[in-house]
């Protein structure tokens, strides 16, 4: 509460008390009579009447004095009452003014109280927010202190670990130095051992290759490998006669892919193709063909005749076409005379067997089949031209050019080549020339 309002209220209460006290005193003085003093004089009784008169006179005088005193008191009381009424009026005016002021002060007090309550509520809300902020800051400070303690502990732990790591590092460095020395010694020894092992491995690889090259395979193994990797060759020759008759021919045969280390080609006898070595030769208009292995196929782009014996036909195959076909590529034999015997496989008849082949000094490029030493034959064995001859290690030795002699293949060396899918204008002359070459061979080779 405001201090000025309290002072006004206290003044008002004090004036009220004074007013009420004055009214009570006035009422008491108005109802009470002044005391009358009675004096008794004892005289000797001389004259009773005179004494009575004297007594009456004295009583009258006393009464008059009393009345005068009462009159004075009455006037005094009236004056006091008049003054009191004036004072009461003034006090009533002051009281009314005080009441008005008090009402105004109450209104101001209510407004001030309401404003104070709103301010107090705002202050309370602000104090609550400040308290929450203080609590949050206190928690953050506690967490920060805890984190600081953890960080200091972690730093101390890391420092200890660093010291331990330094100790371990020094120990490891010393151990590494010792191990380096041991490694140098072992490296020197290993170098010597590696050289020995390399020499041994080289010798072992060479020995393995030598053993493999000198180990004969069973005829069954060679024939089974042939059956699993043979390629079907289909060749079509197109031409027309003088009477515009279609005299086209097509031939199919089984062959294998062979490599001389540089070239890849398929081999077969010329009789397995539409072509024929003869004089006069036949002019062909066009040649087409494909090689097939399972579902894979590759087109034939050309056909070549071997320079040693034109009866052996070689079909060039690119590396991409060989990968596309996916069959085995045989190697030509480096030493066809290593074994006395060889394995003969029929290209189309399905027979095979182990045979003895002999060297004929008159025909150094050929080996001769010794029919008196045929053994281990399977199927209706009847060696004929076009049969494949394998060495006992599974390499291709050559192709039978007739029923007795086998041409040993050395490399891809064509004497003439016919391009497929092109116009062939002079095939007849080439075939006649190749026929003359064969016709001039020794009779046993023809």
C-alpha positions as CSV (number, residue, x, y, z in Angstrom):
1,X,0.0,0.0,0.0
2,X,1.2,3.6,-0.8
3,X,2.6,5.5,2.2
4,X,0.5,8.7,1.4
5,X,-2.7,6.7,1.5
6,X,-1.8,5.2,4.9
7,X,-1.2,8.8,6.3
8,X,-4.5,10.0,5.0
9,X,-6.3,7.1,6.6
10,X,-4.6,7.6,10.0
11,X,-5.5,11.3,10.0
12,X,-9.1,10.5,9.3
13,X,-9.3,8.0,12.2
14,X,-7.7,10.5,14.6
15,X,-10.2,13.2,13.7
16,X,-13.0,10.8,14.2
17,X,-11.8,9.9,17.7
18,X,-11.5,13.5,18.7
19,X,-15.0,14.3,17.5
20,X,-16.6,11.4,19.4
21,X,-14.7,12.3,22.6
22,X,-15.9,15.9,22.5
23,X,-19.5,14.9,22.1
24,X,-19.4,12.6,25.1
25,X,-17.9,15.2,27.4
26,X,-20.5,17.8,26.3
27,X,-23.3,15.5,27.1
28,X,-21.9,14.7,30.5
29,X,-21.5,18.4,31.4
30,X,-25.0,19.2,30.2
31,X,-26.8,16.6,32.4
32,X,-24.8,17.1,35.6
33,X,-25.4,19.9,38.0
34,X,-22.6,21.9,39.6
35,X,-21.9,21.0,43.1
36,X,-23.5,23.1,45.8
37,X,-21.4,23.8,48.7
38,X,-23.4,24.0,52.0
39,X,-22.0,26.0,54.8
40,X,-23.5,25.6,58.2
41,X,-22.9,28.5,60.6
42,X,-23.8,27.9,64.1
43,X,-24.9,31.0,65.9
44,X,-26.7,31.4,69.1
45,X,-30.4,31.6,68.5
46,X,-31.4,35.2,69.6
47,X,-34.2,35.9,67.1
48,X,-35.6,33.0,65.3
49,X,-37.2,35.1,62.6
50,X,-34.2,37.2,61.9
51,X,-32.2,34.2,61.7
52,X,-34.6,32.7,59.3
53,X,-34.6,35.8,57.2
54,X,-30.9,36.0,57.4
55,X,-30.7,32.4,56.5
56,X,-33.1,32.9,53.7
57,X,-31.2,35.8,52.5
58,X,-28.0,33.9,52.6
59,X,-29.6,31.1,50.9
60,X,-30.9,33.4,48.2
61,X,-27.6,35.0,47.8
62,X,-26.1,31.6,47.5
63,X,-28.8,30.6,45.0
64,X,-28.1,33.7,43.0
65,X,-24.4,33.0,43.0
66,X,-25.2,29.5,42.0
67,X,-27.5,30.7,39.2
68,X,-24.9,33.2,38.0
69,X,-22.3,30.5,38.1
70,X,-24.6,28.2,36.3
71,X,-25.5,30.9,33.8
72,X,-21.8,31.5,33.2
73,X,-21.3,27.8,32.8
74,X,-24.3,27.6,30.5
75,X,-23.0,30.4,28.3
76,X,-19.6,28.8,28.3
77,X,-21.1,25.4,27.4
78,X,-23.2,27.1,24.7
79,X,-20.2,28.8,23.3
80,X,-18.3,25.5,23.5
81,X,-21.3,23.7,21.9
82,X,-21.4,26.3,19.1
83,X,-17.7,26.0,18.6
84,X,-18.2,22.2,18.7
85,X,-20.9,22.4,16.1
86,X,-18.7,24.5,13.9
87,X,-15.9,22.1,14.5
88,X,-18.2,19.1,13.8
89,X,-19.4,20.7,10.6
90,X,-15.8,21.3,9.6
91,X,-15.0,17.8,10.6
92,X,-18.0,16.5,8.7
93,X,-16.8,18.4,5.6
94,X,-13.3,17.0,6.1
95,X,-14.8,13.6,6.7
96,X,-16.8,13.9,3.5
97,X,-13.7,15.0,1.7
98,X,-11.8,12.2,3.3
99,X,-14.5,9.7,2.2
100,X,-14.3,11.0,-1.3
101,X,-10.5,10.9,-1.2
102,X,-10.7,7.4,0.3
103,X,-13.0,6.3,-2.5
104,X,-10.7,7.7,-5.0
105,X,-7.8,6.2,-3.3
106,X,-9.6,2.8,-3.2
107,X,-10.2,3.1,-6.9
108,X,-6.6,4.0,-7.4
109,X,-5.6,1.2,-5.1
110,X,-7.7,-1.3,-7.0
111,X,-6.2,-0.1,-10.3
112,X,-2.8,-0.1,-8.7
113,X,-3.4,-3.6,-7.2
114,X,-4.6,-4.9,-10.6
115,X,-1.6,-3.4,-12.3
116,X,0.6,-4.7,-9.6
117,X,-0.9,-8.2,-10.0
118,X,-0.3,-8.1,-13.8
119,X,3.2,-6.8,-13.2
120,X,3.6,-9.4,-10.5
121,X,2.4,-12.1,-12.8
122,X,4.8,-10.9,-15.5
123,X,7.6,-10.7,-13.0
124,X,6.6,-14.2,-11.8
125,X,6.7,-15.6,-15.4
126,X,9.9,-13.8,-16.0
127,X,11.3,-15.2,-12.8
128,X,10.1,-18.7,-13.8
129,X,11.9,-18.3,-17.1
130,X,15.0,-17.0,-15.4
131,X,14.8,-20.0,-13.0
132,X,14.4,-22.4,-15.9
133,X,17.2,-20.8,-17.7
134,X,19.3,-20.9,-14.6
135,X,18.5,-24.6,-14.1
136,X,19.3,-25.3,-17.8
137,X,22.6,-23.4,-17.4
138,X,23.3,-25.2,-14.2
139,X,22.7,-28.5,-16.0
140,X,24.9,-27.5,-18.9
141,X,27.5,-26.3,-16.5
142,X,27.4,-29.6,-14.7
143,X,27.6,-31.5,-18.0
144,X,30.4,-29.3,-19.1
145,X,32.2,-29.9,-15.9
146,X,31.5,-33.7,-16.3
147,X,32.7,-33.6,-19.9
148,X,35.7,-31.6,-18.8
149,X,36.5,-34.3,-16.2
150,X,36.0,-37.0,-18.8
151,X,38.2,-35.1,-21.3
152,X,40.9,-34.7,-18.7
153,X,40.6,-38.4,-17.8
154,X,40.7,-39.3,-21.5
155,X,43.7,-37.0,-22.0
156,X,45.4,-38.6,-19.1
157,X,44.6,-42.0,-20.5
158,X,45.8,-41.0,-23.9
159,X,49.0,-39.6,-22.4
160,X,49.5,-42.9,-20.6
161,X,48.8,-44.8,-23.8
162,X,51.2,-42.5,-25.7
163,X,53.9,-43.1,-23.2
164,X,53.2,-46.9,-23.4
165,X,53.2,-46.6,-27.2
166,X,56.5,-44.8,-27.1
167,X,57.9,-47.5,-25.0
168,X,56.5,-50.2,-27.3
169,X,57.7,-48.3,-30.3
170,X,61.2,-48.2,-29.0
171,X,61.0,-51.9,-28.1
172,X,59.5,-52.6,-31.6
173,X,62.3,-50.5,-33.2
174,X,64.9,-52.5,-31.4
175,X,63.1,-55.7,-32.3
176,X,62.7,-54.6,-35.9
177,X,66.4,-53.8,-36.1
178,X,67.2,-57.3,-34.9
179,X,64.6,-58.8,-37.2
180,X,66.1,-56.7,-40.1
181,X,69.4,-58.2,-39.5
182,X,67.9,-61.7,-39.4
183,X,65.9,-60.9,-42.5
184,X,69.0,-59.8,-44.4
185,X,70.7,-63.0,-43.4
186,X,67.6,-65.1,-44.4
187,X,67.2,-63.0,-47.6
188,X,70.7,-63.9,-48.6
189,X,69.9,-67.6,-47.9
190,X,66.6,-67.4,-49.6
191,X,68.3,-65.9,-52.7
192,X,70.5,-68.8,-52.8
193,X,67.5,-71.2,-52.2
194,X,65.4,-69.3,-54.8
195,X,68.1,-69.7,-57.4
196,X,68.2,-73.3,-56.6
197,X,64.4,-73.7,-56.6
198,X,64.2,-71.7,-59.9
199,X,66.7,-74.0,-61.5
200,X,64.9,-77.0,-60.0
201,X,61.5,-75.6,-61.2
202,X,62.9,-75.0,-64.7
203,X,64.3,-78.4,-64.7
204,X,61.1,-79.8,-63.3
205,X,59.0,-78.0,-65.9
206,X,61.3,-79.2,-68.6
207,X,61.2,-82.6,-67.1
208,X,57.4,-82.6,-66.9
209,X,57.1,-81.4,-70.5
210,X,59.7,-84.0,-71.6
211,X,57.8,-86.7,-69.7
212,X,54.5,-85.6,-71.2
213,X,56.0,-85.4,-74.7
214,X,57.5,-88.9,-74.3
215,X,54.5,-90.5,-72.6
216,X,52.3,-92.4,-75.0
217,X,48.5,-92.0,-74.7
218,X,46.1,-94.9,-75.2
219,X,44.4,-95.0,-78.6
220,X,41.1,-94.8,-76.8
221,X,42.1,-91.4,-75.2
222,X,43.2,-90.0,-78.5
223,X,40.0,-91.1,-80.3
224,X,37.8,-89.8,-77.5
225,X,39.5,-86.5,-77.7
226,X,39.1,-86.4,-81.5
227,X,35.3,-87.2,-81.2
228,X,34.9,-84.4,-78.6
229,X,36.6,-81.8,-80.7
230,X,35.9,-82.6,-84.3
231,X,34.4,-79.8,-86.5
232,X,31.8,-80.3,-89.2
233,X,32.9,-78.6,-92.5
234,X,30.2,-78.0,-95.2
235,X,31.3,-76.6,-98.6
236,X,29.1,-75.9,-101.6
237,X,30.4,-75.3,-105.1
238,X,28.2,-73.6,-107.7
239,X,28.7,-73.7,-111.5
240,X,26.7,-74.1,-114.7
241,X,27.5,-76.2,-117.7
242,X,27.4,-75.3,-121.4
243,X,23.7,-76.3,-121.5
244,X,22.9,-74.0,-118.6
245,X,22.4,-77.0,-116.4
246,X,23.0,-76.5,-112.7
247,X,25.9,-78.9,-111.7
248,X,26.5,-77.5,-108.2
249,X,28.0,-79.9,-105.6
250,X,28.1,-79.8,-101.9
251,X,30.3,-81.9,-99.5
252,X,30.4,-82.4,-95.8
253,X,33.2,-83.9,-93.7
254,X,34.6,-84.0,-90.2
255,X,37.8,-82.1,-89.5
256,X,39.8,-80.6,-86.6
257,X,41.5,-77.2,-86.0
258,X,45.3,-77.2,-86.1
259,X,47.9,-74.6,-85.3
260,X,51.5,-74.4,-86.5
261,X,52.3,-71.8,-83.7
262,X,51.3,-68.9,-86.0
263,X,48.3,-69.9,-88.1
264,X,45.1,-71.7,-87.3
265,X,43.5,-73.9,-90.0
266,X,41.2,-76.9,-90.6
267,X,42.5,-79.7,-92.7
268,X,40.9,-82.3,-94.9
269,X,41.5,-84.3,-98.2
270,X,40.5,-82.6,-101.4
271,X,38.1,-85.5,-102.1
272,X,36.0,-84.2,-99.1
273,X,35.3,-81.0,-101.0
274,X,33.3,-80.3,-104.2
275,X,36.7,-79.7,-106.0
276,X,38.6,-82.3,-107.9
277,X,42.2,-82.3,-109.2
278,X,41.9,-83.1,-112.9
279,X,43.1,-82.1,-116.2
280,X,41.2,-80.4,-117.7
281,X,40.0,-78.7,-114.5
282,X,36.5,-77.4,-113.9
283,X,35.8,-73.7,-113.6
284,X,33.6,-73.0,-110.6
285,X,31.5,-69.9,-110.3
286,X,31.3,-69.6,-106.6
287,X,32.3,-71.4,-103.4
288,X,30.6,-71.1,-100.0
289,X,31.0,-72.9,-96.7
290,X,30.7,-73.0,-92.9
291,X,32.5,-74.6,-90.0
292,X,30.3,-75.9,-87.1
293,X,31.0,-77.1,-83.6
294,X,27.9,-77.8,-81.7
295,X,25.6,-74.7,-82.0
296,X,28.5,-72.4,-82.9
297,X,29.2,-71.6,-86.6
298,X,31.9,-69.7,-88.4
299,X,31.9,-68.9,-92.2
300,X,34.7,-70.2,-94.4
301,X,36.3,-67.3,-96.3
302,X,38.9,-69.2,-98.4
303,X,40.4,-72.6,-99.2
304,X,44.1,-73.4,-99.8
305,X,46.0,-76.3,-101.2
306,X,49.1,-77.5,-99.4
307,X,52.4,-76.8,-101.2
308,X,53.9,-80.2,-100.4
309,X,50.8,-82.2,-101.6
310,X,47.8,-80.3,-103.1
311,X,45.5,-83.2,-102.1
312,X,45.7,-81.8,-98.6
313,X,43.3,-78.9,-98.2
314,X,43.8,-76.2,-95.5
315,X,40.9,-73.9,-94.5
316,X,42.3,-70.7,-92.7
317,X,40.5,-69.9,-89.4
318,X,40.9,-66.6,-87.6
319,X,41.6,-66.4,-83.9
320,X,38.1,-64.8,-83.3
321,X,36.4,-67.6,-85.3
322,X,38.3,-70.2,-83.3
323,X,37.2,-68.6,-80.0
324,X,33.7,-68.5,-81.4
325,X,33.7,-72.2,-82.2
326,X,35.2,-73.0,-78.8
327,X,36.8,-76.4,-79.7
328,X,40.3,-77.7,-79.0
329,X,43.1,-76.5,-81.3
330,X,45.6,-79.3,-82.0
331,X,49.3,-78.8,-82.3
332,X,51.4,-80.1,-85.2
333,X,54.0,-82.7,-84.1
334,X,57.5,-81.3,-83.7
335,X,59.1,-84.8,-84.0
336,X,56.9,-87.1,-86.0
337,X,59.5,-89.9,-85.8
338,X,59.7,-90.0,-82.0
339,X,57.5,-93.1,-81.8
340,X,57.5,-96.1,-84.0
341,X,53.7,-96.4,-83.8
342,X,50.9,-93.8,-84.4
343,X,47.1,-93.7,-84.0
344,X,45.1,-93.6,-87.2
345,X,41.5,-92.2,-86.9
346,X,38.9,-92.4,-89.7
347,X,37.6,-89.0,-90.5
348,X,34.1,-90.1,-91.4
349,X,33.9,-93.9,-90.8
350,X,34.4,-93.8,-87.0
351,X,37.3,-96.4,-86.9
352,X,40.6,-96.0,-85.2
353,X,43.6,-98.1,-84.2
354,X,47.3,-98.1,-83.4
355,X,49.5,-98.6,-86.5
356,X,53.2,-98.9,-87.3
357,X,54.6,-96.2,-89.7
358,X,58.0,-96.4,-91.4
359,X,60.2,-93.8,-92.9
360,X,60.7,-94.1,-96.7
361,X,63.9,-92.4,-97.8
362,X,62.6,-91.9,-101.2
363,X,59.6,-89.8,-99.8
364,X,61.1,-87.8,-96.9
365,X,57.9,-85.8,-96.4
366,X,55.8,-88.9,-95.9
367,X,55.6,-91.9,-93.6
368,X,54.4,-95.3,-94.8
369,X,51.8,-97.3,-93.1
370,X,53.0,-100.9,-92.4
371,X,49.9,-102.9,-92.9
372,X,51.5,-106.1,-91.7
373,X,51.7,-104.6,-88.2
374,X,48.1,-103.4,-87.7
375,X,47.0,-103.9,-84.1
376,X,44.5,-102.6,-81.6
377,X,42.0,-101.8,-84.3
378,X,38.4,-100.8,-83.6
379,X,35.5,-100.7,-86.0
380,X,35.6,-101.8,-89.6
381,X,39.2,-100.7,-90.0
382,X,40.1,-99.9,-93.6
383,X,42.7,-97.1,-93.7
384,X,42.1,-94.8,-96.6
385,X,42.8,-91.3,-97.9
386,X,41.6,-88.5,-95.7
387,X,42.2,-90.3,-92.4
388,X,44.0,-88.4,-89.6
389,X,47.2,-89.7,-88.1
390,X,48.1,-88.7,-84.6
391,X,51.3,-89.2,-82.7
392,X,51.2,-91.2,-79.6
393,X,51.2,-88.0,-77.5
394,X,48.0,-86.7,-79.2
395,X,49.6,-84.2,-81.6
396,X,48.6,-84.2,-85.3
397,X,51.2,-86.0,-87.4
398,X,49.5,-85.7,-90.8
399,X,46.8,-86.9,-93.2
400,X,46.6,-90.0,-95.3
401,X,46.9,-88.9,-99.0
402,X,46.2,-92.5,-100.2
403,X,45.7,-95.9,-98.6
404,X,49.4,-96.2,-97.6
405,X,51.2,-92.9,-97.3
406,X,50.6,-90.1,-94.8
407,X,51.8,-86.6,-95.5
408,X,53.5,-85.1,-92.3
409,X,52.3,-81.6,-91.9
410,X,55.0,-79.0,-90.8
411,X,53.4,-75.6,-91.3
412,X,50.8,-73.7,-93.2
413,X,52.3,-73.3,-96.6
414,X,49.7,-72.9,-99.4
415,X,50.4,-73.5,-103.1
416,X,47.1,-71.9,-104.3
417,X,44.0,-70.3,-102.6
418,X,40.4,-70.0,-103.7
419,X,38.5,-67.1,-102.1
420,X,34.9,-67.9,-101.2
421,X,31.8,-65.8,-102.0
422,X,33.6,-64.3,-105.0
423,X,33.6,-64.9,-108.8
424,X,36.0,-67.7,-109.6
425,X,37.0,-67.4,-113.2
426,X,40.2,-69.5,-113.5
427,X,39.7,-72.3,-111.0
428,X,39.8,-74.9,-113.8
429,X,43.4,-74.0,-114.8
430,X,44.6,-74.0,-111.2
431,X,43.1,-77.4,-110.5
432,X,44.7,-78.8,-113.7
433,X,48.1,-77.4,-112.7
434,X,47.8,-78.9,-109.2
435,X,46.8,-82.2,-110.8
436,X,49.9,-82.2,-113.0
437,X,52.0,-81.6,-109.8
438,X,50.5,-84.7,-108.2
439,X,50.7,-86.7,-111.4
440,X,54.5,-86.2,-111.4
441,X,54.9,-87.6,-107.9
442,X,56.3,-91.1,-107.4
443,X,53.9,-93.8,-108.3
444,X,53.6,-95.0,-104.7
445,X,52.3,-91.6,-103.6
446,X,49.7,-91.2,-106.3
